[in-house]
Every structure is written in structure tokens, then in C-alpha cells.
Amino acid sequence: MDSDLDLENQLVNRKPIKDEIFEILHQRIIAGKYQPGEWLRQEEIASQLGVSQTPVREALDLLVSAGLAEREPYKGVRVMHLSDTEIAESYGMRMFLEVTSSMIAAKRITDRELETLEKIVEKTKGLLTLNDMAAQRILNRQFHNALVAASGNSLLVKMHAIVINTFPDWMLYEYMFRHPELLEENLVREYNEHKAIYISLATHDIENARIETENHFLNLGKELTEFLGINKEFLLEKKIQI
């Protein structure tokens, strides 16, 4: 506990403060210190971290933008709580949008876009500990955003930005945080799958891009079932509907 406080104090002492506070709150959510639906009290957080309320408010806005929290008018900000239906629909839409994007990207991706994807993938290679999980989640989000951006289709990018913020990836990381025996195996698999998608894009193999991206999402669906208890048939039903 003392080490957590030391880390948090070190982070707050660096700039920009709003970003450091965001990282602290992000890590707390993944670690399960804040539960789904729990209110994030601006005044309380500011007092805990010894900062003014302004950067805390800005950090809460970043949490909302990242899909970890939701703002309710006249009430405040709370950790996102998603129903099984919302999770299943988000999963199906993400799979559709990202498989489509990967096939388009395999045909037209640029060298710069490939370089961006490769850098993101390699940054995740050694992130296998509990302390790495906040950074891992952010890089995971960056990879999938970069994949869709490489399609060059602005409408796909806009649709994906909406959908990805309704996907509970932080809940999956929170589950692994509570079950560290699952951590390394799942993060290594995630790295290998991202690497395989990258290679299919780098070789401009459209069919393999489809296969590797679909495989990645099928395994993600297994995590939703095993970690969050989402019914397998329900996930399949929503996928077929989309």
C-alpha cells in the first residue's frame, strides 16, 4: 500500500498533472480499487492526491473519453458499468469493423502506418506484470485504433471510436489483475496475435489479415465468456445479427 502511495505521489509531482492523475485513476480501475458504477468524487480525489480540483476534473474528462467512466449530468462521473447486452453488441460491432478495416488496410497500408503498428506491438512485448497493466491496456487501445486508421476510411474510424469506448477491455484487465496466474499466458497470446495481424498487413495478405483478425476476436470472445461470464451463445447471436 505504501509503495502505491509513493508511486502516486511521484506521478503527481510530474507534469502535466491531469495526465498523471488520469494514469493513477486508470490504474486504480484496472486494479479493482474502483468498482463498476462507483462514483469518482472530484473533491475526494483532489484531497487524496494533494492537488487542486481543476486537474482532477480534466483527468476525469480523460477517463470518460477513454471509455472507463461516464458522466451523468448534475451527478458527476462514475466508473462505467455495462450490461451484458451492451458488451455483446460492442464485441460484435468491433469484430465487424476491425476485420473489415484489416482487409482494407492490407491492400493500402503505408510504410509509416506499418512502422506505427510495429512500434506499438514491440512496446507490449515485455509488459507481463501487474504493474504493467495500465500501460498494456493503453497500448492495446492504440494498436486497434491504428489498425482501423490504416484503412484510410474516415467513416470506419468514426464508427470505431464510438464502439471501442463501449467495450469493457478494462474489465478484462481487472479480472487478470485479480487472477495473476492468468496474466502472462494471456498477454503473451495477445502480443502474438497482434504480431500476426501486423505481419499480414506488412505482407499485404488480405485473406490472412481477415483470418488473423477474426482469430484475435474469437479469442477475445472466449475471454468475455470465461472472465466476465458473458453467455457464449449470446455473443454469437449478436455477432450474427451484425
N, C-alpha and C positions, 0 to 999 in steps of 0.2 A: 504493500500500500504506500509506504514511504517513497519507494522508487517511482511509483506512478506520479506522486505529487511532485517529486524532484523533476521528472521528465516534463510534467505540465508547466511547472514554474520556469524551466529552461525555455520551453517553447514560447510562453507568453512574453518572455524577455526579448524575443526576436521580432523583427518586422517583416511584412505587415501583420499587425496584430490580428486583424479579422481572419486572415488565412490560418494563423497558428491556432486561434480559438476554434475555427472550423475543424482542423485536424484533431484537436483534443476531443471535441464533441463527436466527431466521426468515429474515432477510436473507442470512445465510451459506448456508442451504439452497437458497434460490432462486438465489443466485449460483453454486451448484455447488461451494462450498468444502467441503461435506459431501456425500458420495455416498450413494445408497440403500443401506441396510444397514449404514452406518458407525456405530460406537458413539460416543455422545456422553458422554465421560468427565467426570463431575462435578468431580473434583479438578483436572483439566487446565483446564477452562473457568474455574473459580474462580481458578486461578493466572494465567491469561492476562488476565483482566479485573480482577484485584486486588480481588476481593470474597470473602466467606465462602461456604461451600458451601450454606448454607441457601437464599438467594435463587436460587442456580443450580438446586437441586433443585426449587424451586417453579416456576421457568421451564421446566424440563424437563417438569413436570406439565402446564403450559400447552401445550407443544408436542404432548404426547400428546393432550390434549383437542381441539386444533386439527386433529388428523389428520396431522400432519407426522412424528410419531415414534410408536414403540410401545415399551412397557415389557415386558421379559421378566423374570419372577420370578428372583431370585438372580443375574441377569446385568447388568441395567441398562437403559438407554434407547438406542435406535438409530433412525436415520432410517428412515422407513417404506419398505419395499420390497414392491411389489405385483406379483403375476403378471398376465399378460395376461387370464386368466380373471376375476380379481378386478376388474380395471379395466373390462372389458366388462360384467360383471354390475352393477357400481356405476353405470356410464353408463346402462344400460337402466332400472334402478330409479329413478335420478334423473329421467330423462326422463318416466317414467310419473307419478311423484309430483308433479313440478313442473308438468307440463301439467295434471294434474288439479287441483292447487291454484290455478293461474292461472284456470281456468274457474270454480271456486267463488268465488275472490276477486273476479272481475269482477262477480259478482252482488251480493256483500255487503260489499265493502271499505269501511272507514270513512275519513273525511276525515283523521284522524290517521295512519292506516296509509299513505294516499296521500302525505301530507306526508313521512313517514319514507322511503318509497321514492324520492321525488323528490330529497330531500336527498342520499341515498346516490348516486344516479345523477349528480347535478351535481358531487359531490365528485370523481368519477372523470374528469370531462371533460378536465382538463388534465394528467392523470397519464400521461405518454408517454415518460418517460426511464427509464434503467436504475435510477437512484436511487429512482424512484417505485414499483418493482415490488412491494416488500413491502407498502406501503400499498395498492396496487392490488388485490393478492390478498385482503387483509383486507376491503376494501370490496366486492369481488366476492362473497365469502362472506356478508357482511352482507345484500347485495341478495337473494341466493337464499333465505337464511333468512327475511328479511322477507316475501318473496313467499309462501312456504309458510305463514308465520304468519298472513298476511292471509286465508287460507282459513277461519280460525276453527275448524279441526278439529284437536283436540289429538293424535289418533292419527296423522294425517298428519305433524304436527310432530315427534313422537317417532320415527317411522319415518325421516323425512328426516334427522334429527340423526345417526342411525346410519349411513345410507347416505353422506351427504356426507363423513364422516370416512374413508371408504374410496375417495374419488375423488381422483385424483392431479393436482389443479389446480396444485399447486406444481411438479410435474414439467413441466407445460406452460409455466409462467412461467420455469422454469430453462432450458428449451430456447430460449425467446425471449431470455433473458439472454445465452445463448451465440451467438445469431444476431440481433444488434440491428437488422439490416436488415429483420426481420420485425415489429419491435416496434410501431412507430407504426400501421401498417396494421391489425394485429390488435386493438390496444387501441381504436382508433377504431371498428372494427366492433363490438367488444364494447359500447362505450358506446352506439352507435346501436341495437343490438339490445335492450339494457336499456331505453333510452328508449322504444322501440316497445312493449315489454311494459307499461311504466308507462302509456303513453297509452291502450292498450287497456283497462287496468284503470280508469283515470280516466274513460273514456267508457262504462264498464260494457258493453263489447262482448265477450260471451262467446266467440263464434266467432273473433274476431280475436285474443283472448288465447290461444286454443289455437294458432292459426296462428303467431303471433309467438314463442311459447314453443317450439313444435316446431322452427321455423326456427333459433332460437338453439341448440338442442341438436343439430340436424343439422350446423350449422357447427362445434360443439364436437366432434362425432364426426369431422369432417374433420381437426381439429387432432390428435386422438388417433392418427389414421392417419398423417398427414404428419409429426408431431413425434415421436411415440413408437413408430411402427411397428406399431400395433395393426391386425390384419387387418380390412379393411372388411367382408367377408362375415361374419366372426366377430362383429363389433359388431352387425350386422343380425340375426344369428341370436339373440343374447342379447336384443336388443330385442323380437323377435317372441315369444320364449319368455315374456317378462314380460307 
